[in-house]
């Protein structure tokens, strides 16, 4: 049985080179034509989501979780 992953990745724009940041990832696992698992998560891009992107994706600034700062301590 082969398993396939379908991945959807939403961002604030078209390219990281132009400042686009991730806002959502969704993954669906499919085996034998049936969904066997799924995952979806919104993420705070650290920048305001442009209005045209909000209209396109339906993801608003109010929907994303508060920004979490991760600090890695030296070992």
C-alpha positions in Angstrom: 0.0 0.0 0.0 1.4 3.4 -1.0 0.7 6.5 1.1 0.7 10.0 -0.5 0.9 13.3 1.3 -0.9 16.3 -0.1 0.5 19.5 1.3 -1.0 23.0 1.2 1.2 25.9 2.3 -0.2 29.4 2.7 1.9 32.5 2.9 1.7 36.3 3.1 2.9 36.7 -0.5 4.6 35.0 -3.5 8.2 34.6 -2.4 10.4 34.7 0.7 12.8 36.9 -1.4 10.1 39.5 -1.3 9.3 39.1 2.4 6.6 36.4 2.2 6.1 34.5 5.5 4.2 31.3 6.2 0.7 31.6 7.7 -0.7 28.0 7.4 0.3 24.4 6.7 -2.1 21.6 6.0 -1.3 18.0 5.2 -3.6 15.2 4.2 -2.3 11.6 4.0 -4.1 9.4 1.4 -3.9 5.6 1.0 -5.9 3.6 -1.6 -7.9 6.8 -2.4 -9.0 7.4 1.2 -7.9 10.1 3.6 -6.2 8.3 6.5 -4.9 11.3 8.5 -4.8 15.1 8.4 -3.0 18.0 10.0 -3.6 21.7 9.9 -2.0 24.6 11.7 -2.0 28.4 11.5 1.2 30.2 12.3 1.9 33.8 13.1 4.1 35.2 10.2 5.5 38.0 12.4 4.2 40.6 9.9 0.7 41.8 9.1 -1.1 39.7 6.5 -1.9 41.9 3.5 -5.6 42.5 2.8 -5.4 40.9 -0.7 -3.9 37.7 0.9 -6.6 37.7 3.6 -9.3 37.8 0.9 -7.5 35.1 -1.1 -6.8 32.7 1.7 -9.5 33.6 4.3 -6.8 33.8 6.9 -6.9 37.1 8.9 -4.4 38.6 11.4 -6.9 37.9 14.2 -7.0 34.2 13.3 -3.3 33.5 13.7 -1.9 32.7 17.2 0.1 35.2 19.2 3.7 35.2 18.1 6.0 33.0 20.1 9.6 33.8 20.3 11.9 30.7 20.5 15.2 31.2 22.1 17.9 28.5 21.8 20.3 28.5 24.7 23.9 27.6 23.9 25.0 24.2 25.1 
